[in-house]
Amino acid sequence: MKNVHTFKSFLYETYYNKEWNLTNIQSWITTYANENRLELKLVNRIDKKSSNSKSKTTFHIYDLGDKFGIVIIDDKVEGAPRLSEIEVAVGIKGSALGSLTKSFKISDSSEKGLADMMDKVTK
């Protein structure tokens, strides 16, 4: 188990794995929620630009049912797509918006890997 605050080194395969993109990840999460009868709700979306404005980070914060949360961090680097990355954390919702306890990181950047990680938290 990893705490959400230590998940900087989640996954660096966005550029190399074309299936690992925001649209697919959101679709996979929606499918998982429907199959497991969990309500999926986008709680907040936060956009942050770096001080040099070469990169933009978007945080997508979801509620999954009553107890669980998902945070997707989509980090885009302008002009250098191989440096862009998407990180996903799933865990039990903490007391603050976007905070997770007992969170897991993904080790397999695929739909099955994402579903396995979500199973660890929700079951």
The first five atom37 places (N, CA, C, CB, O) and aatype in JSON, in Angstrom:
{
  "aatype": [12, 11, 2, 19, 8, 16, 13, 11, 15, 13, 10, 18, 6, 16, 18, 18, 2, 11, 6, 17, 2, 10, 16, 2, 9, 5, 15, 17, 9, 16, 16, 18, 0, 2, 6, 2, 1, 10, 6, 10, 11, 10, 19, 2, 1, 9, 3, 11, 11, 15, 15, 2, 15, 11, 15, 11, 16, 16, 13, 8, 9, 18, 3, 10, 7, 3, 11, 13, 7, 9, 19, 9, 9, 3, 3, 11, 19, 6, 7, 0, 14, 1, 10, 15, 6, 9, 6, 19, 0, 19, 7, 9, 11, 7, 15, 0, 10, 7, 15, 10, 16, 11, 15, 13, 11, 9, 15, 3, 15, 15, 6, 11, 7, 10, 0, 3, 12, 12, 3, 11, 19, 16, 11],
  "atom_mask": [
    [1, 1, 1, 1, 1],
    [1, 1, 1, 1, 1],
    [1, 1, 1, 1, 1],
    [1, 1, 1, 1, 1],
    [1, 1, 1, 1, 1],
    [1, 1, 1, 1, 1],
    [1, 1, 1, 1, 1],
    [1, 1, 1, 1, 1],
    [1, 1, 1, 1, 1],
    [1, 1, 1, 1, 1],
    [1, 1, 1, 1, 1],
    [1, 1, 1, 1, 1],
    [1, 1, 1, 1, 1],
    [1, 1, 1, 1, 1],
    [1, 1, 1, 1, 1],
    [1, 1, 1, 1, 1],
    [1, 1, 1, 1, 1],
    [1, 1, 1, 1, 1],
    [1, 1, 1, 1, 1],
    [1, 1, 1, 1, 1],
    [1, 1, 1, 1, 1],
    [1, 1, 1, 1, 1],
    [1, 1, 1, 1, 1],
    [1, 1, 1, 1, 1],
    [1, 1, 1, 1, 1],
    [1, 1, 1, 1, 1],
    [1, 1, 1, 1, 1],
    [1, 1, 1, 1, 1],
    [1, 1, 1, 1, 1],
    [1, 1, 1, 1, 1],
    [1, 1, 1, 1, 1],
    [1, 1, 1, 1, 1],
    [1, 1, 1, 1, 1],
    [1, 1, 1, 1, 1],
    [1, 1, 1, 1, 1],
    [1, 1, 1, 1, 1],
    [1, 1, 1, 1, 1],
    [1, 1, 1, 1, 1],
    [1, 1, 1, 1, 1],
    [1, 1, 1, 1, 1],
    [1, 1, 1, 1, 1],
    [1, 1, 1, 1, 1],
    [1, 1, 1, 1, 1],
    [1, 1, 1, 1, 1],
    [1, 1, 1, 1, 1],
    [1, 1, 1, 1, 1],
    [1, 1, 1, 1, 1],
    [1, 1, 1, 1, 1],
    [1, 1, 1, 1, 1],
    [1, 1, 1, 1, 1],
    [1, 1, 1, 1, 1],
    [1, 1, 1, 1, 1],
    [1, 1, 1, 1, 1],
    [1, 1, 1, 1, 1],
    [1, 1, 1, 1, 1],
    [1, 1, 1, 1, 1],
    [1, 1, 1, 1, 1],
    [1, 1, 1, 1, 1],
    [1, 1, 1, 1, 1],
    [1, 1, 1, 1, 1],
    [1, 1, 1, 1, 1],
    [1, 1, 1, 1, 1],
    [1, 1, 1, 1, 1],
    [1, 1, 1, 1, 1],
    [1, 1, 1, 0, 1],
    [1, 1, 1, 1, 1],
    [1, 1, 1, 1, 1],
    [1, 1, 1, 1, 1],
    [1, 1, 1, 0, 1],
    [1, 1, 1, 1, 1],
    [1, 1, 1, 1, 1],
    [1, 1, 1, 1, 1],
    [1, 1, 1, 1, 1],
    [1, 1, 1, 1, 1],
    [1, 1, 1, 1, 1],
    [1, 1, 1, 1, 1],
    [1, 1, 1, 1, 1],
    [1, 1, 1, 1, 1],
    [1, 1, 1, 0, 1],
    [1, 1, 1, 1, 1],
    [1, 1, 1, 1, 1],
    [1, 1, 1, 1, 1],
    [1, 1, 1, 1, 1],
    [1, 1, 1, 1, 1],
    [1, 1, 1, 1, 1],
    [1, 1, 1, 1, 1],
    [1, 1, 1, 1, 1],
    [1, 1, 1, 1, 1],
    [1, 1, 1, 1, 1],
    [1, 1, 1, 1, 1],
    [1, 1, 1, 0, 1],
    [1, 1, 1, 1, 1],
    [1, 1, 1, 1, 1],
    [1, 1, 1, 0, 1],
    [1, 1, 1, 1, 1],
    [1, 1, 1, 1, 1],
    [1, 1, 1, 1, 1],
    [1, 1, 1, 0, 1],
    [1, 1, 1, 1, 1],
    [1, 1, 1, 1, 1],
    [1, 1, 1, 1, 1],
    [1, 1, 1, 1, 1],
    [1, 1, 1, 1, 1],
    [1, 1, 1, 1, 1],
    [1, 1, 1, 1, 1],
    [1, 1, 1, 1, 1],
    [1, 1, 1, 1, 1],
    [1, 1, 1, 1, 1],
    [1, 1, 1, 1, 1],
    [1, 1, 1, 1, 1],
    [1, 1, 1, 1, 1],
    [1, 1, 1, 1, 1],
    [1, 1, 1, 0, 1],
    [1, 1, 1, 1, 1],
    [1, 1, 1, 1, 1],
    [1, 1, 1, 1, 1],
    [1, 1, 1, 1, 1],
    [1, 1, 1, 1, 1],
    [1, 1, 1, 1, 1],
    [1, 1, 1, 1, 1],
    [1, 1, 1, 1, 1],
    [1, 1, 1, 1, 1],
    [1, 1, 1, 1, 1]
  ],
  "atom_positions": [
    [[0.83, -1.18, 0.0], [0.0, 0.0, 0.0], [0.87, 1.24, 0.0], [-0.95, 0.0, 1.2], [1.92, 1.28, 0.64]],
    [[0.44, 2.23, -0.72], [1.15, 3.49, -0.77], [0.17, 4.6, -0.44], [1.79, 3.72, -2.17], [-1.01, 4.55, -0.8]],
    [[0.65, 5.59, 0.25], [-0.15, 6.76, 0.52], [-0.16, 7.62, -0.73], [0.39, 7.55, 1.75], [0.81, 7.65, -1.47]],
    [[-1.25, 8.32, -0.96], [-1.39, 9.13, -2.17], [-0.31, 10.21, -2.27], [-2.76, 9.78, -2.21], [0.02, 10.65, -3.37]],
    [[0.24, 10.63, -1.15], [1.24, 11.68, -1.17], [2.59, 11.2, -1.69], [1.41, 12.26, 0.21], [3.46, 12.02, -1.98]],
    [[2.79, 9.9, -1.81], [4.06, 9.36, -2.27], [3.93, 8.68, -3.63], [4.61, 8.37, -1.25], [4.67, 7.73, -3.91]],
    [[3.03, 9.12, -4.46], [2.8, 8.41, -5.7], [3.38, 9.11, -6.92], [1.34, 8.22, -5.9], [2.82, 8.98, -8.01]],
    [[4.45, 9.84, -6.78], [5.05, 10.56, -7.89], [5.58, 9.61, -8.97], [6.17, 11.46, -7.39], [5.57, 9.97, -10.14]],
    [[6.03, 8.44, -8.6], [6.63, 7.55, -9.58], [5.68, 6.46, -10.04], [7.88, 6.93, -9.01], [6.07, 5.3, -10.14]],
    [[4.45, 6.81, -10.32], [3.44, 5.81, -10.69], [3.68, 5.16, -12.04], [2.09, 6.45, -10.69], [3.91, 3.96, -12.12]],
    [[3.64, 5.94, -13.07], [3.66, 5.33, -14.38], [4.18, 6.32, -15.4], [2.26, 4.83, -14.77], [3.73, 7.47, -15.44]],
    [[5.1, 5.9, -16.19], [5.69, 6.8, -17.18], [5.56, 6.21, -18.58], [7.17, 7.06, -16.86], [6.48, 6.32, -19.39]],
    [[4.44, 5.59, -18.86], [4.28, 4.89, -20.13], [3.3, 5.56, -21.09], [3.82, 3.49, -19.87], [2.95, 4.97, -22.11]],
    [[2.86, 6.75, -20.79], [1.85, 7.41, -21.62], [2.28, 7.49, -23.08], [1.55, 8.8, -21.09], [1.5, 7.15, -23.97]],
    [[3.48, 7.94, -23.32], [3.94, 8.14, -24.68], [4.13, 6.81, -25.41], [5.24, 8.92, -24.69], [3.88, 6.73, -26.61]],
    [[4.56, 5.79, -24.7], [4.89, 4.52, -25.32], [3.71, 3.57, -25.42], [5.99, 3.87, -24.57], [3.7, 2.68, -26.28]],
    [[2.73, 3.72, -24.58], [1.56, 2.87, -24.6], [0.37, 3.72, -25.04], [1.3, 2.2, -23.2], [-0.22, 4.43, -24.22]],
    [[0.03, 3.65, -26.29], [-1.02, 4.52, -26.85], [-2.4, 4.24, -26.27], [-1.07, 4.36, -28.36], [-3.27, 5.11, -26.34]],
    [[-2.62, 3.05, -25.7], [-3.91, 2.76, -25.06], [-4.06, 3.49, -23.73], [-4.07, 1.25, -24.85], [-5.17, 3.75, -23.27]],
    [[-2.94, 3.83, -23.11], [-2.95, 4.48, -21.8], [-3.1, 5.99, -22.02], [-1.63, 4.16, -20.99], [-2.14, 6.75, -21.98]],
    [[-4.36, 6.4, -22.24], [-4.65, 7.82, -22.42], [-5.88, 8.16, -21.59], [-4.87, 8.17, -23.93], [-6.6, 7.27, -21.14]],
    [[-6.11, 9.43, -21.39], [-7.16, 9.88, -20.49], [-8.53, 9.36, -20.9], [-7.19, 11.39, -20.44], [-9.3, 8.92, -20.04]],
    [[-8.85, 9.4, -22.18], [-10.16, 8.94, -22.65], [-10.38, 7.47, -22.33], [-10.29, 9.17, -24.15], [-11.44, 7.09, -21.83]],
    [[-9.37, 6.63, -22.62], [-9.5, 5.2, -22.32], [-9.61, 4.94, -20.83], [-8.32, 4.43, -22.89], [-10.44, 4.14, -20.39]],
    [[-8.78, 5.6, -20.03], [-8.8, 5.4, -18.58], [-10.17, 5.77, -18.02], [-7.69, 6.23, -17.9], [-10.72, 5.03, -17.2]],
    [[-10.72, 6.9, -18.45], [-12.05, 7.3, -17.98], [-13.11, 6.29, -18.41], [-12.41, 8.69, -18.51], [-14.03, 5.99, -17.64]],
    [[-13.0, 5.77, -19.62], [-13.93, 4.76, -20.1], [-13.81, 3.48, -19.29], [-13.68, 4.47, -21.59], [-14.83, 2.89, -18.92]],
    [[-12.59, 3.04, -19.0], [-12.37, 1.83, -18.22], [-12.92, 1.98, -16.81], [-10.88, 1.5, -18.16], [-13.51, 1.04, -16.27]],
    [[-12.74, 3.15, -16.22], [-13.25, 3.39, -14.87], [-14.78, 3.37, -14.87], [-12.74, 4.75, -14.32], [-15.4, 2.82, -13.96]],
    [[-15.38, 3.97, -15.89], [-16.84, 3.97, -16.01], [-17.36, 2.55, -16.16], [-17.29, 4.84, -17.2], [-18.34, 2.17, -15.52]],
    [[-16.72, 1.75, -17.0], [-17.11, 0.35, -17.19], [-16.99, -0.41, -15.87], [-16.24, -0.31, -18.27], [-17.89, -1.17, -15.51]],
    [[-15.89, -0.22, -15.16], [-15.69, -0.9, -13.88], [-16.79, -0.52, -12.89], [-14.3, -0.55, -13.29], [-17.36, -1.38, -12.22]],
    [[-17.09, 0.76, -12.8], [-18.13, 1.23, -11.87], [-19.48, 0.62, -12.22], [-18.23, 2.78, -11.89], [-20.2, 0.17, -11.33]],
    [[-19.83, 0.59, -13.5], [-21.1, 0.01, -13.93], [-21.17, -1.48, -13.62], [-21.32, 0.24, -15.43], [-22.19, -1.97, -13.13]],
    [[-20.09, -2.21, -13.92], [-20.08, -3.65, -13.68], [-20.15, -4.0, -12.2], [-18.84, -4.26, -14.28], [-20.65, -5.07, -11.84]],
    [[-19.66, -3.12, -11.34], [-19.64, -3.38, -9.9], [-20.7, -2.58, -9.15], [-18.27, -3.06, -9.35], [-20.69, -2.51, -7.92]],
    [[-21.6, -1.99, -9.9], [-22.72, -1.23, -9.33], [-22.26, -0.17, -8.33], [-23.7, -2.16, -8.66], [-22.8, -0.04, -7.24]],
    [[-21.24, 0.58, -8.74], [-20.73, 1.68, -7.95], [-21.0, 2.98, -8.7], [-19.21, 1.5, -7.65], [-20.8, 3.05, -9.91]],
    [[-21.43, 3.99, -8.0], [-21.67, 5.28, -8.64], [-20.33, 5.98, -8.84], [-22.63, 6.15, -7.78], [-19.53, 6.09, -7.91]],
    [[-20.09, 6.44, -10.05], [-18.88, 7.18, -10.38], [-19.25, 8.63, -10.62], [-18.16, 6.57, -11.62], [-20.13, 8.92, -11.44]],
    [[-18.6, 9.52, -9.92], [-18.95, 10.94, -10.04], [-17.67, 11.77, -10.09], [-19.85, 11.39, -8.85], [-16.81, 11.66, -9.21]],
    [[-17.55, 12.62, -11.12], [-16.43, 13.55, -11.19], [-16.7, 14.66, -10.18], [-16.25, 14.13, -12.65], [-17.67, 15.41, -10.31]],
    [[-15.85, 14.76, -9.17], [-16.04, 15.73, -8.09], [-15.4, 17.07, -8.44], [-15.45, 15.19, -6.79], [-15.97, 18.13, -8.17]],
    [[-14.21, 17.01, -9.05], [-13.52, 18.25, -9.37], [-12.48, 17.99, -10.46], [-12.84, 18.84, -8.12], [-11.99, 16.88, -10.63]],
    [[-12.18, 19.05, -11.18], [-11.12, 19.02, -12.18], [-10.3, 20.29, -11.95], [-11.69, 18.94, -13.66], [-10.83, 21.4, -11.99]],
    [[-9.02, 20.11, -11.7], [-8.15, 21.24, -11.39], [-7.04, 21.29, -12.43], [-7.57, 21.12, -9.95], [-6.34, 20.3, -12.65]],
    [[-6.88, 22.45, -13.07], [-5.81, 22.66, -14.04], [-4.73, 23.54, -13.4], [-6.36, 23.32, -15.34], [-5.03, 24.58, -12.82]],
    [[-3.48, 23.1, -13.53], [-2.35, 23.88, -13.02], [-1.3, 23.98, -14.12], [-1.75, 23.24, -11.72], [-0.92, 22.97, -14.72]],
    [[-0.83, 25.2, -14.37], [0.26, 25.4, -15.32], [1.54, 25.64, -14.55], [-0.04, 26.59, -16.27], [1.54, 26.22, -13.46]],
    [[2.64, 25.17, -15.12], [3.93, 25.41, -14.48], [4.32, 26.87, -14.63], [5.03, 24.5, -15.09], [3.74, 27.59, -15.44]],
    [[5.27, 27.3, -13.84], [5.69, 28.71, -13.88], [6.27, 29.09, -15.23], [6.71, 28.98, -12.78], [6.17, 30.25, -15.64]],
    [[6.88, 28.15, -15.93], [7.41, 28.46, -17.27], [6.39, 28.18, -18.36], [8.68, 27.66, -17.53], [6.69, 28.34, -19.54]],
    [[5.21, 27.76, -17.98], [4.06, 27.46, -18.86], [4.36, 26.46, -19.97], [3.56, 28.72, -19.49], [3.67, 26.44, -20.98]],
    [[5.38, 25.63, -19.79], [5.68, 24.57, -20.76], [4.92, 23.29, -20.44], [7.19, 24.29, -20.78], [4.74, 22.44, -21.3]],
    [[4.47, 23.17, -19.21], [3.72, 21.97, -18.86], [2.42, 22.35, -18.15], [4.56, 21.04, -17.98], [2.32, 23.4, -17.52]],
    [[1.45, 21.47, -18.29], [0.15, 21.67, -17.67], [-0.24, 20.36, -17.01], [-0.93, 22.14, -18.73], [-0.15, 19.29, -17.62]],
    [[-0.68, 20.45, -15.76], [-1.12, 19.28, -15.04], [-2.6, 19.42, -14.73], [-0.3, 19.08, -13.74], [-3.04, 20.45, -14.2]],
    [[-3.37, 18.39, -15.06], [-4.8, 18.38, -14.77], [-5.09, 17.25, -13.8], [-5.64, 18.23, -16.08], [-4.72, 16.1, -14.04]],
    [[-5.75, 17.58, -12.7], [-6.15, 16.6, -11.7], [-7.64, 16.32, -11.89], [-5.85, 17.1, -10.25], [-8.46, 17.24, -11.83]],
    [[-8.01, 15.07, -12.11], [-9.39, 14.64, -12.21], [-9.68, 13.87, -10.93], [-9.67, 13.77, -13.51], [-9.07, 12.83, -10.69]],
    [[-10.61, 14.36, -10.12], [-10.91, 13.74, -8.83], [-12.3, 13.14, -8.89], [-10.8, 14.78, -7.66], [-13.28, 13.85, -9.16]],
    [[-12.39, 11.84, -8.65], [-13.65, 11.11, -8.74], [-14.02, 10.49, -7.4], [-13.56, 10.02, -9.81], [-13.15, 10.1, -6.62]],
    [[-15.3, 10.41, -7.14], [-15.85, 9.58, -6.08], [-16.31, 8.29, -6.73], [-17.02, 10.29, -5.3], [-16.98, 8.31, -7.76]],
    [[-15.95, 7.16, -6.12], [-16.38, 5.85, -6.6], [-17.17, 5.22, -5.47], [-15.15, 4.94, -7.02], [-16.6, 4.7, -4.51]],
    [[-18.48, 5.28, -5.59], [-19.33, 4.84, -4.49], [-19.23, 5.81, -3.33], [0.0, 0.0, 0.0], [-18.84, 6.96, -3.52]],
    [[-19.57, 5.36, -2.14], [-19.55, 6.22, -0.96], [-18.18, 6.3, -0.29], [-20.55, 5.73, 0.04], [-17.86, 7.3, 0.34]],
    [[-17.36, 5.25, -0.43], [-16.13, 5.15, 0.34], [-14.85, 5.41, -0.43], [-16.06, 3.83, 0.94], [-13.83, 5.76, 0.17]],
    [[-14.87, 5.24, -1.74], [-13.63, 5.2, -2.49], [-13.45, 6.43, -3.36], [-13.58, 3.95, -3.35], [-14.41, 7.13, -3.69]],
    [[-12.2, 6.69, -3.72], [-11.89, 7.81, -4.59], [-10.84, 7.43, -5.61], [0.0, 0.0, 0.0], [-10.06, 6.5, -5.42]],
    [[-10.84, 8.16, -6.71], [-9.86, 7.98, -7.78], [-9.3, 9.35, -8.12], [-10.5, 7.28, -9.04], [-10.05, 10.32, -8.26]],
    [[-7.99, 9.43, -8.25], [-7.35, 10.66, -8.7], [-6.54, 10.31, -9.94], [-6.45, 11.29, -7.57], [-5.68, 9.44, -9.91]],
    [[-6.84, 11.01, -11.03], [-6.08, 10.86, -12.27], [-5.29, 12.14, -12.46], [-7.01, 10.55, -13.51], [-5.87, 13.23, -12.49]],
    [[-3.98, 12.02, -12.59], [-3.12, 13.18, -12.81], [-2.61, 13.08, -14.24], [-1.94, 13.24, -11.77], [-1.85, 12.18, -14.58]],
    [[-3.03, 14.02, -15.05], [-2.65, 14.06, -16.46], [-1.65, 15.2, -16.64], [-3.91, 14.25, -17.4], [-2.03, 16.37, -16.62]],
    [[-0.39, 14.86, -16.8], [0.69, 15.83, -16.9], [1.17, 15.9, -18.34], [1.86, 15.46, -15.94], [1.72, 14.93, -18.86]],
    [[0.97, 17.04, -18.98], [1.34, 17.22, -20.38], [2.49, 18.21, -20.48], [0.12, 17.71, -21.22], [2.46, 19.28, -19.86]],
    [[3.52, 17.86, -21.26], [4.65, 18.74, -21.5], [4.61, 19.18, -22.95], [6.01, 18.04, -21.15], [4.73, 18.36, -23.86]],
    [[4.44, 20.47, -23.16], [4.32, 21.02, -24.51], [5.61, 20.78, -25.29], [3.99, 22.52, -24.46], [6.7, 21.11, -24.83]],
    [[5.46, 20.2, -26.48], [6.6, 19.98, -27.35], [7.43, 18.75, -27.04], [0.0, 0.0, 0.0], [8.38, 18.44, -27.76]],
    [[7.08, 18.03, -25.97], [7.84, 16.84, -25.6], [6.89, 15.76, -25.11], [8.91, 17.16, -24.52], [6.84, 15.49, -23.91]],
    [[6.11, 15.14, -26.01], [5.1, 14.18, -25.58], [5.65, 12.98, -24.83], [4.34, 13.71, -26.77], [4.93, 12.38, -24.04]],
    [[6.91, 12.61, -25.05], [7.46, 11.46, -24.33], [7.67, 11.77, -22.85], [8.78, 11.02, -24.96], [7.86, 10.85, -22.06]],
    [[7.65, 13.03, -22.48], [7.78, 13.41, -21.06], [6.42, 13.52, -20.38], [8.52, 14.74, -20.94], [6.35, 13.65, -19.15]],
    [[5.35, 13.48, -21.17], [4.01, 13.52, -20.6], [3.71, 12.2, -19.9], [2.94, 13.82, -21.7], [4.25, 11.16, -20.27]],
    [[2.85, 12.26, -18.89], [2.51, 11.03, -18.16], [1.11, 11.14, -17.57], [3.53, 10.76, -17.05], [0.57, 12.22, -17.37]],
    [[0.54, 9.98, -17.31], [-0.74, 9.9, -16.62], [-0.54, 8.97, -15.43], [-1.89, 9.38, -17.58], [-0.05, 7.85, -15.57]],
    [[-0.92, 9.46, -14.26], [-0.82, 8.67, -13.04], [-2.23, 8.45, -12.5], [0.08, 9.38, -11.98], [-3.08, 9.34, -12.58]],
    [[-2.46, 7.28, -11.96], [-3.78, 6.95, -11.41], [-3.59, 6.41, -10.0], [-4.53, 5.91, -12.32], [-2.77, 5.52, -9.76]],
    [[-4.37, 6.96, -9.06], [-4.37, 6.45, -7.68], [-5.81, 6.14, -7.3], [-3.73, 7.49, -6.68], [-6.72, 6.91, -7.59]],
    [[-6.0, 4.99, -6.65], [-7.31, 4.57, -6.17], [-7.15, 4.25, -4.69], [-7.88, 3.34, -6.98], [-6.2, 3.57, -4.3]],
    [[-8.09, 4.73, -3.89], [-8.01, 4.44, -2.46], [-9.29, 4.79, -1.74], [0.0, 0.0, 0.0], [-10.31, 5.1, -2.36]],
    [[-9.21, 4.75, -0.43], [-10.35, 5.14, 0.41], [-10.3, 6.65, 0.55], [-10.31, 4.42, 1.82], [-9.23, 7.22, 0.79]],
    [[-11.44, 7.31, 0.39], [-11.49, 8.76, 0.44], [-11.02, 9.26, 1.8], [-12.9, 9.27, 0.15], [-11.39, 8.72, 2.84]],
    [[-10.19, 10.3, 1.77], [-9.72, 10.95, 2.99], [-10.65, 12.09, 3.37], [0.0, 0.0, 0.0], [-11.73, 12.24, 2.81]],
    [[-10.21, 12.88, 4.32], [-11.05, 13.97, 4.82], [-11.05, 15.2, 3.92], [-10.6, 14.37, 6.2], [-12.0, 15.98, 3.96]],
    [[-10.03, 15.38, 3.11], [-9.95, 16.54, 2.21], [-10.22, 16.1, 0.77], [-8.57, 17.23, 2.31], [-10.03, 14.94, 0.41]],
    [[-10.67, 17.03, -0.04], [-10.95, 16.76, -1.45], [-9.69, 16.25, -2.15], [-11.48, 18.03, -2.15], [-8.65, 16.91, -2.14]],
    [[-9.78, 15.09, -2.74], [-8.67, 14.51, -3.49], [-7.66, 13.75, -2.65], [0.0, 0.0, 0.0], [-6.7, 13.2, -3.19]],
    [[-7.86, 13.71, -1.34], [-6.92, 12.93, -0.51], [-7.43, 11.5, -0.4], [-6.76, 13.57, 0.9], [-8.63, 11.24, -0.29]],
    [[-6.49, 10.58, -0.42], [-6.81, 9.16, -0.35], [-5.97, 8.5, 0.74], [-6.57, 8.47, -1.71], [-4.81, 8.86, 0.95]],
    [[-6.56, 7.54, 1.41], [-5.8, 6.71, 2.35], [-5.82, 5.29, 1.8], [-6.4, 6.78, 3.8], [-6.7, 4.92, 1.02]],
    [[-4.85, 4.52, 2.21], [-4.75, 3.14, 1.74], [-4.88, 3.07, 0.22], [-5.81, 2.26, 2.4], [-5.64, 2.26, -0.32]],
    [[-4.13, 3.93, -0.44], [-4.24, 3.99, -1.9], [-3.24, 3.03, -2.56], [-4.0, 5.42, -2.39], [-2.24, 2.64, -1.97]],
    [[-3.56, 2.68, -3.79], [-2.72, 1.79, -4.58], [-2.33, 2.5, -5.86], [-3.43, 0.47, -4.88], [-3.07, 3.33, -6.38]],
    [[-1.16, 2.14, -6.36], [-0.75, 2.63, -7.66], [-0.85, 1.49, -8.66], [0.69, 3.21, -7.61], [-0.88, 0.32, -8.29]],
    [[-0.9, 1.85, -9.9], [-1.01, 0.83, -10.94], [0.37, 0.39, -11.38], [-1.83, 1.36, -12.14], [1.28, 1.21, -11.51]],
    [[0.53, -0.89, -11.61], [1.81, -1.41, -12.08], [1.71, -1.96, -13.5], [2.33, -2.49, -11.14], [2.72, -2.3, -14.12]],
    [[0.5, -2.05, -14.02], [0.27, -2.58, -15.36], [-0.63, -1.58, -16.09], [-0.39, -4.03, -15.31], [-1.81, -1.44, -15.74]],
    [[-0.09, -0.91, -17.07], [-0.84, 0.15, -17.76], [-1.79, -0.42, -18.82], [0.13, 1.15, -18.4], [-1.59, -0.23, -20.02]],
    [[-2.81, -1.11, -18.34], [-3.81, -1.7, -19.22], [-5.15, -1.67, -18.51], [-3.42, -3.16, -19.63], [-5.23, -1.35, -17.32]],
    [[-6.2, -1.99, -19.23], [-7.53, -2.03, -18.62], [-7.56, -3.08, -17.5], [-8.6, -2.35, -19.69], [-8.13, -2.83, -16.44]],
    [[-6.96, -4.23, -17.73], [-6.93, -5.28, -16.71], [-6.14, -4.83, -15.48], [-6.33, -6.57, -17.28], [-6.55, -5.08, -14.35]],
    [[-5.01, -4.19, -15.71], [-4.2, -3.69, -14.6], [-4.95, -2.67, -13.76], [0.0, 0.0, 0.0], [-4.86, -2.68, -12.53]],
    [[-5.69, -1.8, -14.42], [-6.49, -0.8, -13.71], [-7.61, -1.47, -12.92], [-7.08, 0.22, -14.71], [-7.85, -1.12, -11.77]],
    [[-8.29, -2.43, -13.53], [-9.37, -3.15, -12.85], [-8.83, -3.94, -11.65], [-10.08, -4.11, -13.83], [-9.47, -3.97, -10.6]],
    [[-7.67, -4.56, -11.8], [-7.07, -5.3, -10.68], [-6.75, -4.38, -9.52], [-5.79, -6.02, -11.14], [-6.98, -4.72, -8.36]],
    [[-6.21, -3.2, -9.82], [-5.9, -2.24, -8.79], [-7.17, -1.77, -8.08], [-5.16, -1.05, -9.38], [-7.19, -1.63, -6.86]],
    [[-8.23, -1.53, -8.84], [-9.48, -1.08, -8.25], [-10.1, -2.19, -7.4], [-10.46, -0.64, -9.35], [-10.73, -1.91, -6.37]],
    [[-9.94, -3.45, -7.82], [-10.42, -4.58, -7.03], [-9.73, -4.64, -5.66], [-10.2, -5.9, -7.79], [-10.38, -4.94, -4.65]],
    [[-8.43, -4.36, -5.63], [-7.7, -4.39, -4.36], [-8.3, -3.43, -3.35], [-6.23, -4.06, -4.6], [-8.33, -3.71, -2.15]],
    [[-8.77, -2.29, -3.84], [-9.3, -1.26, -2.94], [-10.76, -1.52, -2.58], [-9.17, 0.11, -3.57], [-11.15, -1.37, -1.42]],
    [[-11.56, -1.89, -3.56], [-13.01, -1.94, -3.35], [-13.51, -3.27, -2.8], [-13.71, -1.65, -4.63], [-14.66, -3.36, -2.37]],
    [[-12.7, -4.31, -2.82], [-13.18, -5.63, -2.38], [-12.45, -6.12, -1.17], [-13.04, -6.64, -3.49], [-12.74, -7.21, -0.67]]
  ]
}
